Amino acid sequence: MKIVALLTDFGTEDNFVGVTKGVILKINPKVTLVDITHQIGAHKVKKAAFLLYSSFSYFPKGTIFLVVVDPGVGSKRKALAVKTRNYYFVGPDNGVLFPSLEADGIVEVVEITNKKYLLSSISSTFHGRDVFAPIAAYLSKGVKLEKLGREIVDIKKLNLPQVKIRKNTLTGEIIYIDSFGNLVTNIDRITLEKFIKNRNFVAFLNKKKITKFCDSYLQGEKEPFFIEGGFFKLEISLKMKSAKRYFKAKEGQKIVIKRR
């Protein structure tokens, strides 16, 4: 069984997702299609890179990841097909694939150039359908990577935000806000515990404070708190409420933690 997992910023209001899947199924009716998400938000490459990075290792070996968050569509940016130690990735050369490629280990990178494996007519605005979908489909049928184009070495790098520690201050970033309004940061629990060293701490976001760490959402009371989320990053949460609304938070904002 071959799996193609899709991650896009297409949303579900239009027909983009359905048509993209149709192209894949027309080439390989036996493939299994899995939606990671299509609700990335338009052009949010860094957010897409994080969600792909947080997702890919939970899939069976050999899964093909089709990623279309592509603000440079129609430009000179390359279209890539990549083999890593355990998976395949198809998408634009804008950095969206890079954290996952680096984590799993790059084996081979191809710039997609062989028109034999693309649709006959290629729109300048819909490479998800005309370029990336057929490539993913042919990979799922066993077509070798080297047949899809020319091997390259240099690709666009995108590094996910790193935590910065200076003396008594740790600075992190909100990298994702989930549908419950939880603020997912780039800070992991071990990093926080090493930083505070069993001391009290206070975190600041938009002039509001977080001073608690909880092990479950039910432990939270009326105050905001940190909790280790499902993908092992610290989240800022509120019991039964939206932390996004409470803090008026946005992705990309800095979170500052100080030791007391």
C-alpha positions in Angstrom: 0.0 0.0 0.0 1.4 3.4 -1.1 0.4 6.5 0.9 0.4 10.1 -0.4 0.0 12.6 2.5 -1.1 16.1 1.5 -0.3 19.3 3.3 -1.4 22.6 1.6 -2.7 26.1 2.2 -5.6 25.5 -0.2 -8.4 25.5 2.4 -11.5 23.5 1.7 -13.9 26.1 0.3 -12.6 25.9 -3.2 -12.1 22.8 -5.5 -8.3 22.9 -5.3 -7.9 19.9 -2.9 -10.4 17.8 -4.7 -8.9 18.4 -8.1 -5.4 17.7 -6.8 -6.5 14.4 -5.4 -8.3 13.6 -8.6 -5.1 14.0 -10.6 -3.3 11.6 -8.2 -6.1 9.0 -8.4 -6.3 9.1 -12.1 -2.7 8.1 -12.4 -2.8 5.6 -9.5 -6.3 4.6 -8.4 -4.8 2.2 -5.8 -3.0 4.9 -3.8 -4.2 5.8 -0.3 -4.6 9.6 0.2 -4.2 11.2 3.7 -4.9 14.8 4.5 -2.5 16.2 7.1 -4.2 19.7 6.8 -5.2 22.2 4.2 -5.9 25.0 6.7 -2.3 26.3 6.9 -3.3 29.9 6.0 -2.3 31.4 2.7 1.5 31.6 2.1 2.6 30.6 5.6 5.7 28.7 4.7 7.3 28.6 8.2 4.0 27.4 9.8 3.7 24.7 7.1 7.3 23.7 7.7 6.7 23.2 11.4 3.5 21.2 10.8 5.2 18.9 8.3 8.2 18.5 10.7 5.8 17.6 13.5 3.9 15.1 11.4 6.1 13.1 9.0 7.7 10.6 11.4 4.3 9.3 12.5 3.7 7.9 9.0 4.7 4.5 7.6 8.1 4.3 5.9 7.8 5.0 2.2 5.0 7.6 2.5 5.1 10.4 -0.1 4.5 13.8 1.3 2.9 16.3 -1.1 3.4 19.8 0.2 1.9 22.8 -1.6 2.4 26.1 0.3 3.9 28.0 -2.6 3.8 31.8 -2.7 6.4 31.7 -5.5 4.3 29.6 -7.8 5.0 30.5 -11.5 8.3 32.1 -10.7 11.8 30.6 -11.2 11.8 28.7 -7.9 12.5 25.0 -8.4 10.1 22.2 -8.0 11.6 19.3 -6.0 11.2 15.6 -5.5 13.3 14.4 -2.6 14.2 10.9 -1.2 15.2 10.8 2.5 16.2 7.7 4.5 12.5 6.7 5.1 10.3 8.9 2.9 9.7 10.9 -0.2 8.8 14.6 -0.3 7.4 16.6 -3.2 7.0 20.4 -3.2 8.4 23.8 -3.9 12.0 24.8 -3.2 11.1 27.5 -0.7 12.3 25.9 2.5 9.0 24.4 3.5 10.5 20.9 3.2 13.9 21.6 4.6 13.4 20.9 8.4 11.9 17.5 7.6 14.5 16.6 5.0 17.3 17.5 7.4 15.7 15.6 10.3 15.2 12.3 8.3 18.4 12.6 6.3 18.6 13.6 2.6 19.5 10.7 0.2 18.8 12.3 -3.2 17.2 15.6 -4.5 15.9 16.1 -8.0 14.7 19.2 -9.7 11.5 18.2 -11.5 12.1 18.9 -15.2 10.8 15.8 -17.1 7.6 16.9 -18.7 6.6 13.3 -19.4 5.5 13.0 -15.7 3.6 16.3 -15.6 0.2 17.3 -16.9 0.2 18.3 -20.6 -1.0 21.8 -19.8 0.7 23.6 -16.9 -0.9 26.6 -15.2 1.4 29.3 -13.8 -0.8 29.4 -10.7 -1.6 25.8 -9.9 1.5 23.7 -9.8 -0.1 21.7 -7.0 -2.4 20.1 -9.6 -0.2 20.2 -12.7 3.3 19.5 -11.4 3.4 18.2 -7.8 0.3 15.9 -7.8 1.4 13.9 -10.9 4.9 13.6 -9.6 3.6 12.2 -6.2 1.4 9.8 -8.1 4.2 8.5 -10.3 6.4 8.0 -7.3 3.6 6.0 -5.7 3.6 3.7 -8.8 7.3 3.1 -8.4 8.8 5.5 -10.9 12.5 6.1 -9.9 13.4 9.6 -8.7 16.2 10.0 -11.3 13.6 9.8 -14.1 11.8 12.9 -12.9 14.5 15.4 -13.5 18.1 16.3 -12.8 19.9 15.7 -9.5 20.8 18.9 -7.6 22.6 19.6 -4.3 21.7 23.1 -3.3 18.2 23.7 -2.0 16.5 26.5 -0.1 17.1 26.2 3.6 14.6 27.3 6.3 15.5 26.8 9.9 12.7 26.7 12.5 13.0 29.4 15.2 15.5 28.5 17.9 15.2 29.3 21.6 17.6 32.0 22.8 19.0 32.1 26.4 20.9 35.0 27.9 21.6 34.9 31.6 18.2 34.9 33.3 16.1 35.4 30.2 14.8 32.8 27.8 13.2 34.0 24.6 10.9 31.7 22.5 8.4 32.2 19.8 4.8 31.3 19.0 5.1 29.1 15.9 1.6 27.8 15.7 -1.9 28.5 17.1 -4.2 25.5 17.0 -8.0 25.4 16.5 -8.6 25.5 20.3 -6.6 28.7 20.6 -3.6 27.1 22.3 -0.3 28.9 21.6 2.3 26.4 20.5 5.8 27.6 21.1 9.2 26.5 20.0 10.2 25.7 23.6 10.4 22.1 24.9 9.9 21.1 28.5 13.5 19.9 29.0 14.8 23.3 27.9 12.5 25.2 30.2 13.3 22.9 33.2 17.0 23.3 32.6 16.6 27.0 32.4 14.5 27.6 35.5 16.5 25.1 37.6 13.7 24.4 40.1 13.1 28.1 40.6 10.0 30.1 40.0 9.5 31.8 36.6 7.4 34.4 35.0 6.7 34.6 31.3 5.5 37.7 29.4 3.3 37.9 26.3 1.6 41.2 25.3 2.1 42.5 28.9 0.3 39.6 30.4 2.0 37.0 32.7 2.2 33.2 32.8 3.6 31.7 36.0 2.3 28.1 36.1 3.1 24.8 34.5 0.3 22.2 34.4 0.4 18.5 33.4 -3.2 18.5 32.1 -5.7 21.0 30.9 -8.0 20.3 33.8 -5.3 21.4 36.3 -5.6 24.9 34.9 -7.8 27.3 36.8 -8.5 30.8 35.7 -4.9 31.8 35.0 -3.0 31.0 31.8 -0.5 28.2 32.1 2.2 26.2 30.2 1.5 22.6 29.2 3.5 20.1 27.2 1.5 19.6 24.0 0.9 16.6 21.8 4.0 17.3 19.7 6.2 17.8 22.8 6.4 21.6 22.6 5.2 23.9 25.3 1.8 25.5 24.8 0.3 28.5 26.5 -3.3 27.5 27.4 -6.4 28.5 29.3 -8.8 26.0 30.7 -11.8 25.7 28.4 -10.9 29.1 26.8 -8.9 30.5 24.0 -5.4 31.7 24.9 -5.2 33.3 21.5 -8.1 35.5 22.3 -7.0 36.2 25.9 -3.5 37.3 24.8 -4.5 38.7 21.5 -1.7 36.6 20.2 -0.3 36.0 16.7 2.0 33.5 15.2 5.6 34.8 15.2 5.3 36.7 18.4 8.1 36.4 21.0 7.5 34.9 24.5 10.0 36.0 27.2 10.6 33.9 30.3 12.6 35.1 33.3 13.9 33.2 36.3 12.9 34.5 39.7 
